[in-house]
Amino acid sequence: MAPAPEQAACPLLAHDAWALPVEVLGDALGATFSEKELIHDHQAWLIALRGQIAVFTAPGLSEETKKHCIRRLFSEYISHGWAAITVDSEEGVTFAETFLEEVDPEECSAVEPPEVRPKQIEDVRDLYEGSTYEPLHGWRSDEEVIAALRTLITDALAGTAEDIPEEAYPLPDGVGAAVTIGYDDQGAPHPLVWVRTDIPSGLRADLWGYCAALSVSFDRVDIEPDEDGIFYVGMERSPVSGPGLALLAAVTIQRLGRRPEDCAFPLLSSPAQAEEALPLAA
């Protein structure tokens, strides 16, 4: 189904669907909520018609499940602009896997969203006022946020946070940062993070946030480091699709004062010639 045309102007990003209260999201998007018996045992529908958004949830869902489904639908709508989607979670498993699919237009043709217009969002940052992820010290410049993230790694995590040294350039294609774990004399782990400097400050800030999140979440990734124990972080952004490492990165960056962009960065397999290009394991 073609993306909803109004999505091009939507100032929200996918991580907002997981960070903002559902009620705030619904108000910002002009969405209406109601319960409805859905076909095929679906748990929730989001339908966007003529600029209106209606969200239907099946009766009997727990409040936690209902909000998770709504957030998942909003995330997909914001990032991809689907006009009609449905969500189901794997039976018997709490949020382990979520299945998204388009709704057959003929099956929902009788559903007409109420006439509710989304309000104009002049600055998404205003939506975070008073919320859990409002910045701790106000909105700050990229460089200030980078400095705060580096301090988080060095102080709170007792790690190392360095720019990738000049002699390491040129880097293998697509590499934005490298992260590994070192150990002190007592065997306690400490993260070691290097981020490249020859990229825009906003991208650097978001990479520092992702690396900080990775530094406390090595057990949540499904890729192995290279033979030197190094994880290589790519620079190609993807929308945050749900709770996990990328969402932790986004909300950490936001708490420190930057409005993050898409923060789902890929973890790369050991890039070609990375051992020679990145003298970080020595």
Protein Blocks (a to p, Z undefined) as FASTA:
>chain_A
ZZdfklmmmmbdfklmmmpcfklmmmmnopacdddddehhiabdcddeehiacddddehi
afklmmmmmmmmmmmmmmnopabdcddddehiahkbccdddddfklmmmpccdddddddd
fblklmmgopaklcfkbpadfklmmmmmmmmmmmmnopacddddfklpccdehiabdcdd
dddfkopacddddddfkbcfklmmmmmmmmmmmmmmmmmccbdcdfkopacddfbdcddf
becjklmmmmmmmmnopacddfbdcdddddehklmmmcfkZZ
